[in-house]
Amino acid sequence: MVFSRLKARQLSEYLALVHDFKNDRKEIYSKIAQQIERVDEYKSKNISIDAIQLERKFFTTQSSH
């Protein structure tokens, strides 16, 4: 299952497994609220040297295919 594989890669904070929107709504909204609260943290990470180098590598790889 995709959810399990992503969770195994420590991406669970970005995931929400939805079986039934009504029943899973509370968890979905909680995950969204957590992401909103961390926007500044993500912004600072996205301007780091590692993020810039990763983006360059991605575009280089993408353009070579």
C-alpha positions in Angstrom: 0.0 0.0 0.0 1.3 3.4 -0.9 0.4 4.9 2.5 2.5 2.3 4.3 5.5 2.8 2.0 5.4 6.6 2.5 4.9 6.2 6.2 7.9 3.9 6.4 9.9 6.7 4.8 9.0 9.0 7.7 6.5 11.0 5.6 3.4 10.3 7.8 3.1 13.9 8.9 2.3 14.8 5.3 -0.2 12.0 4.8 -3.8 11.4 5.7 -5.4 8.1 5.0 -9.0 8.6 4.1 -11.5 5.7 4.2 -14.6 7.7 4.9 -14.4 11.5 4.8 -17.0 12.0 7.5 -15.3 9.6 9.9 -11.8 10.7 9.1 -12.5 14.4 9.0 -11.1 15.2 12.4 -7.7 13.6 11.6 -7.5 15.2 8.2 -8.2 18.7 9.7 -5.7 18.1 12.4 -3.0 17.2 9.9 -3.8 20.3 7.8 -3.7 22.5 10.9 -0.3 21.0 11.8 1.1 21.8 8.4 -0.2 25.3 8.5 1.4 25.8 11.9 4.8 24.7 10.4 4.7 26.9 7.3 7.5 29.1 8.5 9.7 26.1 9.3 9.2 24.7 5.9 9.9 28.0 4.2 13.2 28.3 6.0 14.2 24.7 5.0 13.3 25.4 1.4 15.8 28.2 1.1 18.6 26.2 2.6 21.6 25.2 0.5 20.6 21.6 0.5 17.2 22.4 -0.9 18.7 24.6 -3.6 21.1 21.8 -4.6 18.4 19.2 -4.6 16.2 21.4 -6.8 19.1 21.9 -9.3 19.8 18.2 -9.4 16.1 17.5 -10.0 15.9 20.0 -12.9 19.1 18.7 -14.4 17.9 15.1 -14.2 14.4 16.1 -15.5 15.8 17.9 -18.5 18.1 15.1 -19.5 15.2 12.7 -20.0 
